[in-house]
Amino acid sequence: MGRPQRTRTVTIRDVARAAGVSPATVSRVMNGQAKVAAELAQRVQRVAGSLGYRPSALAQGLATGRTGLVAILVPDLGNPMFQSVLRGISRAANAQGYRVVVGDSHETPGEEPVLARETRLRTDGLVLCSPRVADDELCELVDGLRPLVLVNRQVAGLDVPTVWVDYAAGARAVVAHLVGLGHRHVAYLAGPTASVSNRQRLDTLRACVGERFRLSVLECGSMHDDGYEAAERALATGATALIGYNDLVALGALAWLQSAGVAVPGRMSVVGFDDIPFARYTNPALTTVAVPQEELGLQAWARLSAPLHGLPSPGDVCFTPRLEVRASTGPVCG
């Protein structure tokens, strides 16, 4: 039995020969360039279709200066928050014929500039989601990355379209909720030190400290395991309520508290940030600060696609999160 014959790839020269035109004419038709008569363009397209010709995306990109790709760089793709932002961008970009490349810096600030430059070289635009690099380094990066959109990051004086969330307002809502329930000692399980949103939450919580409110801050992280490990330390502080940097941390803490027989919310109330899909289905359901995650992605794409189509970018947009009160928080017992 002989080997199966390979099907030969149809080239632009094959189409040109069959249509009786030059390869350059075929290239202009396939790239949608002007100066090709309509009747001639239709003939080339019919021949290309009959031969099964598929233009090379690389060749088209070289001819047009566009790749049809955009990129998003996130600190940790394992975080459902960033997955939802990516989903919003992908749906909007795909509807306009673009595909999305994803980069993950694995919570390593030093990797972000390298990844940002490399992905931008291969794409038509870039979204930096919650970048961890310092402000001065970010300012040095931006000119080589445009068109660029920032998500969940603001830098004063930096002329880059920005989509962000007022996490300070969310933190104030959490404090008002817990104080209203009688809590006077709260533990905060802090996120990555390079996270600007973590600093916003922490600064706001510290600003609320006073005669009626005491705060214990514990180093933690951003993932479920981090919250699980930190929950025992939070309990040892004597706090009656625990705020996780995000929902993953809060859910990890909730899992440890339940495994240790600690009543939630009887002995310890638990609050998260983001309102990821799992938050409402835990037992008890998690009280959290809800962020419009997919909408962040949609708005980021609106600000990235505008310059790609020769249009001015819409202005910056800020979302005020809302507190979703569920069963994981309750009055102080005793």
Buried (B, 14 or more C-beta within 10 A) or exposed (E): EEEEEEEEEBBBEBBBBBBEBEBEBBBBBBBEEEEBEEEBBEBBBEBBEEBEBEBEEEEBBEBEEBBBBBBBBBBBBBBBBBBBBBBBBBBBBEEEEBBBBBBBBEBBBEBBBEBBEEBBEEBBBBBBBBBBBEBEBBBEBBEEBBBBBBBBBBBEEEEBBBBBBBBBBBBBBBBEBBBEBEBBBBBBBBBBEBBBBBBBBBEBBEEBEEEEBBBBBBEBBBBBEBBBBBBEBBBEBEBBBBBBBBBBBBBBBBBBBBEEEBEBBEBBBBBBBBBBEBBBEBEBBBBBBBBBBBBBBBBBBBBBBBBBEEEEBEEBBEBEBBBBBBBBBBEBEE
